[in-house]
Amino acid sequence: MLELTTIYKYKKTTLAYTLISCILYVWFAYYTQRTDALQLILLYSFLFVLGYQILKTSGFYTSTSLSTGFRILVIASILFRLLFLFATPNLSQDFYRFIWDGHMLLEGFNPYLHTPNYVINWNTSIPLAQDLYNGMGALSASHYTNYPPLNQVCFVLGNLFPGSSILSSVIGMRLLIIAADIGTLYFGKKLLEALKLPSNRIFWYILNPFIIIELTGNLHFEGVMIFFLVWSLYLLHKGYWKWAAVVFACSVSVKLIPLMFLPLFFWWFTSTSLNDKRNSQQKKISYAEPKDLSVLVGRKKLIVFYSIVGITLITFFIPFFSMEFVNNYSKTVGLWFNNFEFNASIYYVLRALGYAITCYNEIGIIGKILPLISVLVILGFSVFKTNNSIPKLSTSILIVFTIYLFLSTTIHPWYIATLVMLCVFTRYRYPLVWSLVIILSYLSYLGIGTADKSENLWIIALEYFVVFSAFVWEVVLKKRLPI
């Protein structure tokens, strides 16, 4: 009671902003649709302003991890998420497919082998099958699932929540995502403290309205992937690299995205071995190994690390494995590069040039070239950047994944959640800017300003003008200007 009195006495302004935010989150969760363009933009913008004020008035820039302000931020972060608990996601219909896949497994079917279009015609044992089929939409229903095995387990666990309705499954999955965010808060804070960085930085992610709305609100499992990724980085920093490999594989088994980060670990173990040698010499412990042998030891560790990741992933996939699964899964993943288009940046410019030259949409060609450029960028950062510390490794992952997104044909809003988390460990803040302006992509669903309800390229251009400006300023110009 004394602590509550202290909080109220010294943090009244913070509590007032928190209360207003609660009202706006409830309004957003239960009384807003993605077709309500003006309401959507205003609520989202106000929540960002209020989030900033909560951080500022709580003593965010001066408080320590044990301060009253820090505890308020933790409570507010969890409270905001719990407000969404009984809300049906209003900005995405992907959750219908999540529930469908979970029920497929519970009924004993392999979700990778049959499309919903096929299943709906011959099997009616799946609970709420017609409602789920109608809700997921024709595009999702016509394709095989692309969600990795551990993500499928999450879908099953969500469906095990007591009740037999769509909402009960939503609540079950939402509780998993909230638990993952709490885990990210825990390991993210510990990692920041271990790196001697301000632990309050974790709230750039945890208290970010974009993260709360997209992950908890819209049920995107990037939050679970990020939890495993941050946990893996923490274990890696503490020297438990074998366990880090297992946890990293768990992250990949939720979303495949972290697979592209694996080459960036190339110098980690070599540099670690050399540093271990230097530390031992400083402590006057005899160390007879030459430098070349230390490099060899590091490379062996790297191979073991990759092997553990690979074996763990294979273990997750084995229960679903068949040649039909390989064929279906590879085709589904390939669709994201050669068929789908949404909220892209560089690709849309190249597409326009293709139309001007050939009068056709050249996504089949462009969609094959852009991933190759991304691969070259990843290899460049892997070989020429010595990623031998968490801040350096996080920076490389951040830049590489940003370039990958810039070159992608499809950028859904929740894709940038990983960038928001990684920037916490770096000196870059442009992902926070992107998390604010990404809301503009939802206007594309409405076809605002277009006759055929297609994406308004002027709105997309505005979004990426802001994002590219922030990126170029931080990554390029600030290094060259005398600031």
Secondary structure as GFF3:
##gff-version 3
##sequence-region A 1 483
A	DSSP	alpha_helix	2	10	.	.	.	ID=ss1
A	DSSP	alpha_helix	12	31	.	.	.	ID=ss2
A	DSSP	alpha_helix	37	57	.	.	.	ID=ss3
A	DSSP	alpha_helix	68	82	.	.	.	ID=ss4
A	DSSP	alpha_helix	94	106	.	.	.	ID=ss5
A	DSSP	alpha_helix	116	122	.	.	.	ID=ss6
A	DSSP	alpha_helix	129	141	.	.	.	ID=ss7
A	DSSP	alpha_helix	149	159	.	.	.	ID=ss8
A	DSSP	alpha_helix	166	194	.	.	.	ID=ss9
A	DSSP	three_ten_helix	199	202	.	.	.	ID=ss10
A	DSSP	alpha_helix	203	206	.	.	.	ID=ss11
A	DSSP	alpha_helix	209	211	.	.	.	ID=ss12
A	DSSP	pi_helix	212	217	.	.	.	ID=ss13
A	DSSP	alpha_helix	222	238	.	.	.	ID=ss14
A	DSSP	alpha_helix	241	252	.	.	.	ID=ss15
A	DSSP	three_ten_helix	257	265	.	.	.	ID=ss16
A	DSSP	alpha_helix	268	282	.	.	.	ID=ss17
A	DSSP	alpha_helix	291	317	.	.	.	ID=ss18
A	DSSP	three_ten_helix	318	320	.	.	.	ID=ss19
A	DSSP	alpha_helix	323	338	.	.	.	ID=ss20
A	DSSP	alpha_helix	346	358	.	.	.	ID=ss21
A	DSSP	alpha_helix	363	384	.	.	.	ID=ss22
A	DSSP	alpha_helix	390	407	.	.	.	ID=ss23
A	DSSP	three_ten_helix	413	416	.	.	.	ID=ss24
A	DSSP	alpha_helix	417	422	.	.	.	ID=ss25
A	DSSP	three_ten_helix	423	425	.	.	.	ID=ss26
A	DSSP	alpha_helix	430	437	.	.	.	ID=ss27
A	DSSP	three_ten_helix	438	445	.	.	.	ID=ss28
A	DSSP	alpha_helix	457	472	.	.	.	ID=ss29
A	DSSP	pi_helix	473	477	.	.	.	ID=ss30
A	DSSP	alpha_helix	478	480	.	.	.	ID=ss31
###
